[in-house]
Amino acid sequence: MDDSGSIPQARGGEAAAPADPLTYEGVWRFTAPAVEESVPQARRAVRDLLGRQGVPATQDLVYSLLLIVSELVTNSVRHAALLSPEVAVEVAVGREWVRVAVEDDHPYRPKALEADFGQTGGRGLLLVREVTLEAGGVCDVEHTSTGGKVIWAALPLQAPPRPL
């Protein structure tokens, strides 16, 4: 969330940066080939970026973000690589939130599936949704202007209060 309390959007509509941005605020984007080796590379890149920028994230938040990146990049590699030989990862950090987004050129817009305990796969987006909600954040899937999709999750830097 930004200072106004709104959740950052994946495309357009982002609020103007405050006059005095904090040192950890910014947007970073990188691309990688849609291959299995890109999954741990994306995870390391996000972890290193958060540390290098001094983002005030708890260890639990970093683990949640890395799990989300792993699941989203894995989905792109497994399901979109034929139509999207490259995957893009974007990390946006504001004063009060961190948003990770994974974009590919495949037009199929997946939906979080209900858990089917008889299957060994198909739970990645369900896991992303649950991890995001538990952290007090939001996630969504949107179409890109080029016909692909971007899946993003925005998590607050401060953990939501736990019910007693």
Secondary structure, 3 states (H helix, E strand, C coil): CCCCCCCCCCCCCCCCCCCCCCCCCEEEEEEEECCCCHHHHHHHHHHHHHHHHCCCCCHHHHHHHHHHHHHHHHHHHHHCCCCCCEEEEEEEECCCEEEEEEEECCCCCCCCCCCCCCCCCCCHHHHHHHHHHHCCCEEEEEECCCCCEEEEEEEECCCCCCCC
